[in-house]
Amino acid sequence: MDTGTGDKVREYWTDRSVGFDVATRKSLESPDPRIEDAMDRLGARSGGRVIDMGTGCGYLAVLFAERGFRVTGVDLSESMIGYARRIADERNLSVDFIVGDS
């Protein structure tokens, strides 16, 4: 296990995960139209594959999954991934969330 910078980063984001859960849920109630526009401009088709590195509580992962993409979300913080899984489950979305580092 990392005993240096990686642990400090993981601890920082784990400590902030509750606030991010609340913010992610609120943001998903009314997604930012600029993000949806950017997703449209990507030209990717439903059924495509997306990897969301640094997924946090899964905001972008959920938005892509709702559009029919196969999504993997990766984050250092096990706590963030736990919240992301719950959000996806509550929305009946299949997203593969992994605790890890790039």
PDB file as gemmi writes it, atoms N, CA and C in Angstrom:
CRYST1    1.000    1.000    1.000  90.00  90.00  90.00 P 1                      
ATOM      1  N   MET A   1       0.839  -1.185   0.000  1.00  0.00           N  
ATOM      2  CA  MET A   1       0.000   0.000   0.000  1.00  0.00           C  
ATOM      3  C   MET A   1       0.883   1.247   0.000  1.00  0.00           C  
ATOM      4  N   ASP A   2       0.449   2.235  -0.715  1.00  0.00           N  
ATOM      5  CA  ASP A   2       1.159   3.507  -0.815  1.00  0.00           C  
ATOM      6  C   ASP A   2       1.164   4.193   0.551  1.00  0.00           C  
ATOM      7  N   THR A   3       2.309   4.628   0.994  1.00  0.00           N  
ATOM      8  CA  THR A   3       2.389   5.329   2.279  1.00  0.00           C  
ATOM      9  C   THR A   3       2.792   6.783   2.089  1.00  0.00           C  
ATOM     10  N   GLY A   4       2.737   7.254   0.863  1.00  0.00           N  
ATOM     11  CA  GLY A   4       3.164   8.626   0.582  1.00  0.00           C  
ATOM     12  C   GLY A   4       2.029   9.474   0.066  1.00  0.00           C  
ATOM     13  N   THR A   5       2.304  10.130  -1.036  1.00  0.00           N  
ATOM     14  CA  THR A   5       1.361  11.071  -1.623  1.00  0.00           C  
ATOM     15  C   THR A   5       0.023  10.426  -1.963  1.00  0.00           C  
ATOM     16  N   GLY A   6       0.055   9.201  -2.488  1.00  0.00           N  
ATOM     17  CA  GLY A   6      -1.191   8.519  -2.857  1.00  0.00           C  
ATOM     18  C   GLY A   6      -2.136   8.367  -1.685  1.00  0.00           C  
ATOM     19  N   ASP A   7      -1.598   8.018  -0.512  1.00  0.00           N  
ATOM     20  CA  ASP A   7      -2.435   7.888   0.681  1.00  0.00           C  
ATOM     21  C   ASP A   7      -3.026   9.239   1.082  1.00  0.00           C  
ATOM     22  N   LYS A   8      -2.236  10.280   0.988  1.00  0.00           N  
ATOM     23  CA  LYS A   8      -2.733  11.615   1.352  1.00  0.00           C  
ATOM     24  C   LYS A   8      -3.851  12.055   0.409  1.00  0.00           C  
ATOM     25  N   VAL A   9      -3.683  11.784  -0.868  1.00  0.00           N  
ATOM     26  CA  VAL A   9      -4.715  12.136  -1.850  1.00  0.00           C  
ATOM     27  C   VAL A   9      -5.979  11.326  -1.572  1.00  0.00           C  
ATOM     28  N   ARG A  10      -5.824  10.040  -1.356  1.00  0.00           N  
ATOM     29  CA  ARG A  10      -6.964   9.159  -1.066  1.00  0.00           C  
ATOM     30  C   ARG A  10      -7.705   9.645   0.179  1.00  0.00           C  
ATOM     31  N   GLU A  11      -6.979   9.960   1.233  1.00  0.00           N  
ATOM     32  CA  GLU A  11      -7.595  10.447   2.475  1.00  0.00           C  
ATOM     33  C   GLU A  11      -8.340  11.760   2.248  1.00  0.00           C  
ATOM     34  N   TYR A  12      -7.737  12.659   1.495  1.00  0.00           N  
ATOM     35  CA  TYR A  12      -8.378  13.947   1.205  1.00  0.00           C  
ATOM     36  C   TYR A  12      -9.734  13.731   0.545  1.00  0.00           C  
ATOM     37  N   TRP A  13      -9.771  12.903  -0.508  1.00  0.00           N  
ATOM     38  CA  TRP A  13     -11.024  12.694  -1.242  1.00  0.00           C  
ATOM     39  C   TRP A  13     -12.014  11.852  -0.450  1.00  0.00           C  
ATOM     40  N   THR A  14     -11.531  10.939   0.356  1.00  0.00           N  
ATOM     41  CA  THR A  14     -12.431  10.165   1.212  1.00  0.00           C  
ATOM     42  C   THR A  14     -13.118  11.096   2.209  1.00  0.00           C  
ATOM     43  N   ASP A  15     -12.362  12.025   2.786  1.00  0.00           N  
ATOM     44  CA  ASP A  15     -12.939  12.994   3.722  1.00  0.00           C  
ATOM     45  C   ASP A  15     -13.994  13.878   3.062  1.00  0.00           C  
ATOM     46  N   ARG A  16     -13.844  14.143   1.792  1.00  0.00           N  
ATOM     47  CA  ARG A  16     -14.773  15.023   1.075  1.00  0.00           C  
ATOM     48  C   ARG A  16     -15.921  14.263   0.420  1.00  0.00           C  
ATOM     49  N   SER A  17     -15.932  12.947   0.509  1.00  0.00           N  
ATOM     50  CA  SER A  17     -16.892  12.143  -0.251  1.00  0.00           C  
ATOM     51  C   SER A  17     -18.348  12.404   0.118  1.00  0.00           C  
ATOM     52  N   VAL A  18     -18.654  12.647   1.387  1.00  0.00           N  
ATOM     53  CA  VAL A  18     -20.049  12.897   1.775  1.00  0.00           C  
ATOM     54  C   VAL A  18     -20.569  14.145   1.073  1.00  0.00           C  
ATOM     55  N   GLY A  19     -19.787  15.196   1.065  1.00  0.00           N  
ATOM     56  CA  GLY A  19     -20.195  16.421   0.372  1.00  0.00           C  
ATOM     57  C   GLY A  19     -20.347  16.204  -1.124  1.00  0.00           C  
ATOM     58  N   PHE A  20     -19.482  15.400  -1.700  1.00  0.00           N  
ATOM     59  CA  PHE A  20     -19.574  15.116  -3.132  1.00  0.00           C  
ATOM     60  C   PHE A  20     -20.801  14.283  -3.453  1.00  0.00           C  
ATOM     61  N   ASP A  21     -21.173  13.368  -2.547  1.00  0.00           N  
ATOM     62  CA  ASP A  21     -22.394  12.592  -2.747  1.00  0.00           C  
ATOM     63  C   ASP A  21     -23.597  13.522  -2.843  1.00  0.00           C  
ATOM     64  N   VAL A  22     -23.705  14.435  -1.911  1.00  0.00           N  
ATOM     65  CA  VAL A  22     -24.818  15.392  -1.901  1.00  0.00           C  
ATOM     66  C   VAL A  22     -24.802  16.237  -3.173  1.00  0.00           C  
ATOM     67  N   ALA A  23     -23.644  16.759  -3.537  1.00  0.00           N  
ATOM     68  CA  ALA A  23     -23.529  17.611  -4.733  1.00  0.00           C  
ATOM     69  C   ALA A  23     -23.834  16.831  -6.010  1.00  0.00           C  
ATOM     70  N   THR A  24     -23.371  15.582  -6.084  1.00  0.00           N  
ATOM     71  CA  THR A  24     -23.618  14.768  -7.279  1.00  0.00           C  
ATOM     72  C   THR A  24     -25.102  14.510  -7.436  1.00  0.00           C  
ATOM     73  N   ARG A  25     -25.765  14.132  -6.357  1.00  0.00           N  
ATOM     74  CA  ARG A  25     -27.211  13.868  -6.422  1.00  0.00           C  
ATOM     75  C   ARG A  25     -27.972  15.119  -6.864  1.00  0.00           C  
ATOM     76  N   LYS A  26     -27.600  16.261  -6.318  1.00  0.00           N  
ATOM     77  CA  LYS A  26     -28.265  17.519  -6.678  1.00  0.00           C  
ATOM     78  C   LYS A  26     -28.002  17.851  -8.151  1.00  0.00           C  
ATOM     79  N   SER A  27     -26.766  17.676  -8.597  1.00  0.00           N  
ATOM     80  CA  SER A  27     -26.419  17.978  -9.988  1.00  0.00           C  
ATOM     81  C   SER A  27     -27.142  17.056 -10.963  1.00  0.00           C  
ATOM     82  N   LEU A  28     -27.370  15.810 -10.577  1.00  0.00           N  
ATOM     83  CA  LEU A  28     -28.052  14.877 -11.464  1.00  0.00           C  
ATOM     84  C   LEU A  28     -29.544  15.176 -11.594  1.00  0.00           C  
ATOM     85  N   GLU A  29     -30.093  15.944 -10.646  1.00  0.00           N  
ATOM     86  CA  GLU A  29     -31.496  16.361 -10.756  1.00  0.00           C  
ATOM     87  C   GLU A  29     -31.686  17.281 -11.945  1.00  0.00           C  
ATOM     88  N   SER A  30     -30.674  18.066 -12.236  1.00  0.00           N  
ATOM     89  CA  SER A  30     -30.729  19.006 -13.345  1.00  0.00           C  
ATOM     90  C   SER A  30     -29.318  19.139 -13.927  1.00  0.00           C  
ATOM     91  N   PRO A  31     -28.910  18.173 -14.778  1.00  0.00           N  
ATOM     92  CA  PRO A  31     -27.542  18.184 -15.315  1.00  0.00           C  
ATOM     93  C   PRO A  31     -27.200  19.487 -16.045  1.00  0.00           C  
ATOM     94  N   ASP A  32     -25.963  19.872 -15.944  1.00  0.00           N  
ATOM     95  CA  ASP A  32     -25.453  21.076 -16.596  1.00  0.00           C  
ATOM     96  C   ASP A  32     -25.613  20.936 -18.109  1.00  0.00           C  
ATOM     97  N   PRO A  33     -26.363  21.818 -18.745  1.00  0.00           N  
ATOM     98  CA  PRO A  33     -26.577  21.709 -20.194  1.00  0.00           C  
ATOM     99  C   PRO A  33     -25.279  21.815 -20.996  1.00  0.00           C  
ATOM    100  N   ARG A  34     -24.260  22.473 -20.452  1.00  0.00           N  
ATOM    101  CA  ARG A  34     -22.974  22.558 -21.161  1.00  0.00           C  
ATOM    102  C   ARG A  34     -22.316  21.184 -21.241  1.00  0.00           C  
ATOM    103  N   ILE A  35     -22.473  20.402 -20.194  1.00  0.00           N  
ATOM    104  CA  ILE A  35     -21.907  19.048 -20.212  1.00  0.00           C  
ATOM    105  C   ILE A  35     -22.679  18.182 -21.193  1.00  0.00           C  
ATOM    106  N   GLU A  36     -23.998  18.284 -21.176  1.00  0.00           N  
ATOM    107  CA  GLU A  36     -24.799  17.509 -22.120  1.00  0.00           C  
ATOM    108  C   GLU A  36     -24.483  17.916 -23.559  1.00  0.00           C  
ATOM    109  N   ASP A  37     -24.267  19.197 -23.795  1.00  0.00           N  
ATOM    110  CA  ASP A  37     -23.900  19.669 -25.128  1.00  0.00           C  
ATOM    111  C   ASP A  37     -22.546  19.096 -25.548  1.00  0.00           C  
ATOM    112  N   ALA A  38     -21.599  19.101 -24.626  1.00  0.00           N  
ATOM    113  CA  ALA A  38     -20.272  18.536 -24.934  1.00  0.00           C  
ATOM    114  C   ALA A  38     -20.381  17.049 -25.248  1.00  0.00           C  
ATOM    115  N   MET A  39     -21.226  16.342 -24.514  1.00  0.00           N  
ATOM    116  CA  MET A  39     -21.426  14.920 -24.782  1.00  0.00           C  
ATOM    117  C   MET A  39     -22.016  14.723 -26.178  1.00  0.00           C  
ATOM    118  N   ASP A  40     -22.962  15.576 -26.540  1.00  0.00           N  
ATOM    119  CA  ASP A  40     -23.552  15.501 -27.885  1.00  0.00           C  
ATOM    120  C   ASP A  40     -22.498  15.750 -28.958  1.00  0.00           C  
ATOM    121  N   ARG A  41     -21.640  16.743 -28.725  1.00  0.00           N  
ATOM    122  CA  ARG A  41     -20.630  17.097 -29.719  1.00  0.00           C  
ATOM    123  C   ARG A  41     -19.535  16.045 -29.874  1.00  0.00           C  
ATOM    124  N   LEU A  42     -19.393  15.175 -28.896  1.00  0.00           N  
ATOM    125  CA  LEU A  42     -18.414  14.096 -29.009  1.00  0.00           C  
ATOM    126  C   LEU A  42     -18.770  13.148 -30.153  1.00  0.00           C  
ATOM    127  N   GLY A  43     -20.045  13.082 -30.462  1.00  0.00           N  
ATOM    128  CA  GLY A  43     -20.479  12.243 -31.566  1.00  0.00           C  
ATOM    129  C   GLY A  43     -20.441  10.756 -31.270  1.00  0.00           C  
ATOM    130  N   ALA A  44     -20.206  10.402 -30.015  1.00  0.00           N  
ATOM    131  CA  ALA A  44     -20.182   8.985 -29.655  1.00  0.00           C  
ATOM    132  C   ALA A  44     -21.601   8.425 -29.711  1.00  0.00           C  
ATOM    133  N   ARG A  45     -21.686   7.162 -30.031  1.00  0.00           N  
ATOM    134  CA  ARG A  45     -22.977   6.509 -30.167  1.00  0.00           C  
ATOM    135  C   ARG A  45     -23.285   5.649 -28.939  1.00  0.00           C  
ATOM    136  N   SER A  46     -24.575   5.548 -28.658  1.00  0.00           N  
ATOM    137  CA  SER A  46     -25.029   4.671 -27.592  1.00  0.00           C  
ATOM    138  C   SER A  46     -24.447   3.281 -27.815  1.00  0.00           C  
ATOM    139  N   GLY A  47     -24.061   2.627 -26.745  1.00  0.00           N  
ATOM    140  CA  GLY A  47     -23.435   1.319 -26.853  1.00  0.00           C  
ATOM    141  C   GLY A  47     -21.919   1.397 -26.855  1.00  0.00           C  
ATOM    142  N   GLY A  48     -21.396   2.617 -26.994  1.00  0.00           N  
ATOM    143  CA  GLY A  48     -19.950   2.807 -26.951  1.00  0.00           C  
ATOM    144  C   GLY A  48     -19.422   2.583 -25.547  1.00  0.00           C  
ATOM    145  N   ARG A  49     -18.129   2.612 -25.418  1.00  0.00           N  
ATOM    146  CA  ARG A  49     -17.452   2.360 -24.152  1.00  0.00           C  
ATOM    147  C   ARG A  49     -16.833   3.643 -23.629  1.00  0.00           C  
ATOM    148  N   VAL A  50     -17.043   3.925 -22.331  1.00  0.00           N  
ATOM    149  CA  VAL A  50     -16.494   5.120 -21.693  1.00  0.00           C  
ATOM    150  C   VAL A  50     -15.766   4.711 -20.421  1.00  0.00           C  
ATOM    151  N   ILE A  51     -14.574   5.268 -20.216  1.00  0.00           N  
ATOM    152  CA  ILE A  51     -13.860   5.104 -18.947  1.00  0.00           C  
ATOM    153  C   ILE A  51     -13.766   6.480 -18.304  1.00  0.00           C  
ATOM    154  N   ASP A  52     -14.319   6.604 -17.113  1.00  0.00           N  
ATOM    155  CA  ASP A  52     -14.332   7.859 -16.370  1.00  0.00           C  
ATOM    156  C   ASP A  52     -13.292   7.769 -15.253  1.00  0.00           C  
ATOM    157  N   MET A  53     -12.100   8.290 -15.541  1.00  0.00           N  
ATOM    158  CA  MET A  53     -11.015   8.274 -14.556  1.00  0.00           C  
ATOM    159  C   MET A  53     -11.226   9.416 -13.561  1.00  0.00           C  
ATOM    160  N   GLY A  54     -11.091   9.118 -12.283  1.00  0.00           N  
ATOM    161  CA  GLY A  54     -11.364  10.119 -11.254  1.00  0.00           C  
ATOM    162  C   GLY A  54     -12.856  10.370 -11.165  1.00  0.00           C  
ATOM    163  N   THR A  55     -13.636   9.304 -11.211  1.00  0.00           N  
ATOM    164  CA  THR A  55     -15.090   9.400 -11.300  1.00  0.00           C  
ATOM    165  C   THR A  55     -15.752  10.044 -10.095  1.00  0.00           C  
ATOM    166  N   GLY A  56     -15.082  10.036  -8.944  1.00  0.00           N  
ATOM    167  CA  GLY A  56     -15.708  10.595  -7.748  1.00  0.00           C  
ATOM    168  C   GLY A  56     -16.982   9.830  -7.438  1.00  0.00           C  
ATOM    169  N   CYS A  57     -18.086  10.536  -7.276  1.00  0.00           N  
ATOM    170  CA  CYS A  57     -19.381   9.905  -6.998  1.00  0.00           C  
ATOM    171  C   CYS A  57     -20.132   9.535  -8.273  1.00  0.00           C  
ATOM    172  N   GLY A  58     -19.463   9.605  -9.413  1.00  0.00           N  
ATOM    173  CA  GLY A  58     -19.998   9.052 -10.641  1.00  0.00           C  
ATOM    174  C   GLY A  58     -20.865   9.952 -11.503  1.00  0.00           C  
ATOM    175  N   TYR A  59     -20.779  11.260 -11.341  1.00  0.00           N  
ATOM    176  CA  TYR A  59     -21.639  12.172 -12.114  1.00  0.00           C  
ATOM    177  C   TYR A  59     -21.579  11.892 -13.615  1.00  0.00           C  
ATOM    178  N   LEU A  60     -20.392  11.970 -14.204  1.00  0.00           N  
ATOM    179  CA  LEU A  60     -20.280  11.746 -15.655  1.00  0.00           C  
ATOM    180  C   LEU A  60     -20.560  10.298 -16.024  1.00  0.00           C  
ATOM    181  N   ALA A  61     -20.134   9.371 -15.185  1.00  0.00           N  
ATOM    182  CA  ALA A  61     -20.392   7.949 -15.448  1.00  0.00           C  
ATOM    183  C   ALA A  61     -21.895   7.702 -15.547  1.00  0.00           C  
ATOM    184  N   VAL A  62     -22.655   8.275 -14.645  1.00  0.00           N  
ATOM    185  CA  VAL A  62     -24.111   8.114 -14.651  1.00  0.00           C  
ATOM    186  C   VAL A  62     -24.715   8.761 -15.896  1.00  0.00           C  
ATOM    187  N   LEU A  63     -24.280   9.967 -16.231  1.00  0.00           N  
ATOM    188  CA  LEU A  63     -24.829  10.631 -17.424  1.00  0.00           C  
ATOM    189  C   LEU A  63     -24.575   9.809 -18.684  1.00  0.00           C  
ATOM    190  N   PHE A  64     -23.378   9.257 -18.827  1.00  0.00           N  
ATOM    191  CA  PHE A  64     -23.086   8.417 -19.996  1.00  0.00           C  
ATOM    192  C   PHE A  64     -23.903   7.127 -19.959  1.00  0.00           C  
ATOM    193  N   ALA A  65     -24.021   6.503 -18.796  1.00  0.00           N  
ATOM    194  CA  ALA A  65     -24.802   5.263 -18.689  1.00  0.00           C  
ATOM    195  C   ALA A  65     -26.265   5.514 -19.040  1.00  0.00           C  
ATOM    196  N   GLU A  66     -26.793   6.661 -18.635  1.00  0.00           N  
ATOM    197  CA  GLU A  66     -28.181   6.996 -18.977  1.00  0.00           C  
ATOM    198  C   GLU A  66     -28.371   7.159 -20.479  1.00  0.00           C  
ATOM    199  N   ARG A  67     -27.301   7.453 -21.179  1.00  0.00           N  
ATOM    200  CA  ARG A  67     -27.355   7.592 -22.646  1.00  0.00           C  
ATOM    201  C   ARG A  67     -27.048   6.277 -23.359  1.00  0.00           C  
ATOM    202  N   GLY A  68     -26.914   5.204 -22.610  1.00  0.00           N  
ATOM    203  CA  GLY A  68     -26.738   3.892 -23.213  1.00  0.00           C  
ATOM    204  C   GLY A  68     -25.314   3.444 -23.431  1.00  0.00           C  
ATOM    205  N   PHE A  69     -24.358   4.115 -22.817  1.00  0.00           N  
ATOM    206  CA  PHE A  69     -22.954   3.723 -22.932  1.00  0.00           C  
ATOM    207  C   PHE A  69     -22.620   2.645 -21.900  1.00  0.00           C  
ATOM    208  N   ARG A  70     -21.635   1.829 -22.211  1.00  0.00           N  
ATOM    209  CA  ARG A  70     -21.047   0.895 -21.248  1.00  0.00           C  
ATOM    210  C   ARG A  70     -19.950   1.678 -20.535  1.00  0.00           C  
ATOM    211  N   VAL A  71     -20.081   1.826 -19.221  1.00  0.00           N  
ATOM    212  CA  VAL A  71     -19.221   2.752 -18.488  1.00  0.00           C  
ATOM    213  C   VAL A  71     -18.455   2.042 -17.373  1.00  0.00           C  
ATOM    214  N   THR A  72     -17.177   2.409 -17.263  1.00  0.00           N  
ATOM    215  CA  THR A  72     -16.349   2.025 -16.127  1.00  0.00           C  
ATOM    216  C   THR A  72     -15.893   3.321 -15.466  1.00  0.00           C  
ATOM    217  N   GLY A  73     -16.121   3.429 -14.166  1.00  0.00           N  
ATOM    218  CA  GLY A  73     -15.669   4.580 -13.389  1.00  0.00           C  
ATOM    219  C   GLY A  73     -14.578   4.141 -12.430  1.00  0.00           C  
ATOM    220  N   VAL A  74     -13.481   4.881 -12.396  1.00  0.00           N  
ATOM    221  CA  VAL A  74     -12.335   4.534 -11.552  1.00  0.00           C  
ATOM    222  C   VAL A  74     -12.032   5.707 -10.622  1.00  0.00           C  
ATOM    223  N   ASP A  75     -11.794   5.400  -9.348  1.00  0.00           N  
ATOM    224  CA  ASP A  75     -11.423   6.441  -8.396  1.00  0.00           C  
ATOM    225  C   ASP A  75     -10.548   5.848  -7.300  1.00  0.00           C  
ATOM    226  N   LEU A  76      -9.666   6.668  -6.739  1.00  0.00           N  
ATOM    227  CA  LEU A  76      -8.791   6.259  -5.638  1.00  0.00           C  
ATOM    228  C   LEU A  76      -9.549   5.971  -4.352  1.00  0.00           C  
ATOM    229  N   SER A  77     -10.634   6.700  -4.145  1.00  0.00           N  
ATOM    230  CA  SER A  77     -11.342   6.651  -2.873  1.00  0.00           C  
ATOM    231  C   SER A  77     -12.434   5.578  -2.876  1.00  0.00           C  
ATOM    232  N   GLU A  78     -12.284   4.613  -2.003  1.00  0.00           N  
ATOM    233  CA  GLU A  78     -13.299   3.566  -1.863  1.00  0.00           C  
ATOM    234  C   GLU A  78     -14.645   4.165  -1.451  1.00  0.00           C  
ATOM    235  N   SER A  79     -14.600   5.203  -0.645  1.00  0.00           N  
ATOM    236  CA  SER A  79     -15.817   5.876  -0.211  1.00  0.00           C  
ATOM    237  C   SER A  79     -16.545   6.528  -1.394  1.00  0.00           C  
ATOM    238  N   MET A  80     -15.801   7.215  -2.241  1.00  0.00           N  
ATOM    239  CA  MET A  80     -16.404   7.821  -3.437  1.00  0.00           C  
ATOM    240  C   MET A  80     -17.039   6.749  -4.308  1.00  0.00           C  
ATOM    241  N   ILE A  81     -16.335   5.654  -4.517  1.00  0.00           N  
ATOM    242  CA  ILE A  81     -16.857   4.559  -5.343  1.00  0.00           C  
ATOM    243  C   ILE A  81     -18.120   3.974  -4.708  1.00  0.00           C  
ATOM    244  N   GLY A  82     -18.152   3.872  -3.399  1.00  0.00           N  
ATOM    245  CA  GLY A  82     -19.350   3.379  -2.713  1.00  0.00           C  
ATOM    246  C   GLY A  82     -20.556   4.249  -2.993  1.00  0.00           C  
ATOM    247  N   TYR A  83     -20.364   5.569  -2.917  1.00  0.00           N  
ATOM    248  CA  TYR A  83     -21.463   6.487  -3.230  1.00  0.00           C  
ATOM    249  C   TYR A  83     -21.866   6.375  -4.696  1.00  0.00           C  
ATOM    250  N   ALA A  84     -20.884   6.286  -5.578  1.00  0.00           N  
ATOM    251  CA  ALA A  84     -21.173   6.171  -7.010  1.00  0.00           C  
ATOM    252  C   ALA A  84     -22.006   4.923  -7.296  1.00  0.00           C  
ATOM    253  N   ARG A  85     -21.646   3.814  -6.682  1.00  0.00           N  
ATOM    254  CA  ARG A  85     -22.400   2.568  -6.882  1.00  0.00           C  
ATOM    255  C   ARG A  85     -23.849   2.724  -6.421  1.00  0.00           C  
ATOM    256  N   ARG A  86     -24.032   3.355  -5.264  1.00  0.00           N  
ATOM    257  CA  ARG A  86     -25.392   3.545  -4.750  1.00  0.00           C  
ATOM    258  C   ARG A  86     -26.216   4.427  -5.688  1.00  0.00           C  
ATOM    259  N   ILE A  87     -25.611   5.496  -6.182  1.00  0.00           N  
ATOM    260  CA  ILE A  87     -26.339   6.387  -7.095  1.00  0.00           C  
ATOM    261  C   ILE A  87     -26.739   5.635  -8.360  1.00  0.00           C  
ATOM    262  N   ALA A  88     -25.801   4.892  -8.943  1.00  0.00           N  
ATOM    263  CA  ALA A  88     -26.112   4.131 -10.161  1.00  0.00           C  
ATOM    264  C   ALA A  88     -27.191   3.084  -9.879  1.00  0.00           C  
ATOM    265  N   ASP A  89     -27.082   2.386  -8.760  1.00  0.00           N  
ATOM    266  CA  ASP A  89     -28.082   1.377  -8.403  1.00  0.00           C  
ATOM    267  C   ASP A  89     -29.468   1.999  -8.239  1.00  0.00           C  
ATOM    268  N   GLU A  90     -29.528   3.143  -7.574  1.00  0.00           N  
ATOM    269  CA  GLU A  90     -30.810   3.828  -7.369  1.00  0.00           C  
ATOM    270  C   GLU A  90     -31.457   4.230  -8.694  1.00  0.00           C  
ATOM    271  N   ARG A  91     -30.632   4.444  -9.718  1.00  0.00           N  
ATOM    272  CA  ARG A  91     -31.136   4.855 -11.028  1.00  0.00           C  
ATOM    273  C   ARG A  91     -31.251   3.646 -11.981  1.00  0.00           C  
ATOM    274  N   ASN A  92     -31.062   2.446 -11.425  1.00  0.00           N  
ATOM    275  CA  ASN A  92     -31.138   1.203 -12.210  1.00  0.00           C  
ATOM    276  C   ASN A  92     -30.189   1.203 -13.401  1.00  0.00           C  
ATOM    277  N   LEU A  93     -28.958   1.668 -13.155  1.00  0.00           N  
ATOM    278  CA  LEU A  93     -27.944   1.722 -14.195  1.00  0.00           C  
ATOM    279  C   LEU A  93     -26.851   0.708 -13.904  1.00  0.00           C  
ATOM    280  N   SER A  94     -26.325   0.133 -14.955  1.00  0.00           N  
ATOM    281  CA  SER A  94     -25.211  -0.788 -14.829  1.00  0.00           C  
ATOM    282  C   SER A  94     -23.918  -0.040 -15.154  1.00  0.00           C  
ATOM    283  N   VAL A  95     -23.145   0.236 -14.129  1.00  0.00           N  
ATOM    284  CA  VAL A  95     -21.849   0.900 -14.276  1.00  0.00           C  
ATOM    285  C   VAL A  95     -20.833   0.092 -13.491  1.00  0.00           C  
ATOM    286  N   ASP A  96     -19.692  -0.178 -14.095  1.00  0.00           N  
ATOM    287  CA  ASP A  96     -18.630  -0.914 -13.426  1.00  0.00           C  
ATOM    288  C   ASP A  96     -17.725   0.084 -12.718  1.00  0.00           C  
ATOM    289  N   PHE A  97     -17.827   0.152 -11.403  1.00  0.00           N  
ATOM    290  CA  PHE A  97     -16.995   1.071 -10.632  1.00  0.00           C  
ATOM    291  C   PHE A  97     -15.844   0.300  -9.984  1.00  0.00           C  
ATOM    292  N   ILE A  98     -14.640   0.861 -10.106  1.00  0.00           N  
ATOM    293  CA  ILE A  98     -13.429   0.217  -9.623  1.00  0.00           C  
ATOM    294  C   ILE A  98     -12.637   1.185  -8.744  1.00  0.00           C  
ATOM    295  N   VAL A  99     -12.179   0.692  -7.604  1.00  0.00           N  
ATOM    296  CA  VAL A  99     -11.258   1.456  -6.770  1.00  0.00           C  
ATOM    297  C   VAL A  99      -9.875   1.237  -7.335  1.00  0.00           C  
ATOM    298  N   GLY A 100      -9.225   2.317  -7.744  1.00  0.00           N  
ATOM    299  CA  GLY A 100      -7.897   2.186  -8.317  1.00  0.00           C  
ATOM    300  C   GLY A 100      -7.338   3.526  -8.722  1.00  0.00           C  
ATOM    301  N   ASP A 101      -6.154   3.481  -9.285  1.00  0.00           N  
ATOM    302  CA  ASP A 101      -5.431   4.663  -9.722  1.00  0.00           C  
ATOM    303  C   ASP A 101      -5.063   4.496 -11.180  1.00  0.00           C  
ATOM    304  N   SER A 102      -4.919   5.586 -11.870  1.00  0.00           N  
ATOM    305  CA  SER A 102      -4.538   5.514 -13.280  1.00  0.00           C  
ATOM    306  C   SER A 102      -3.090   5.152 -13.379  1.00  0.00           C  
TER     307      SER A 102                                                      
END                                                                             
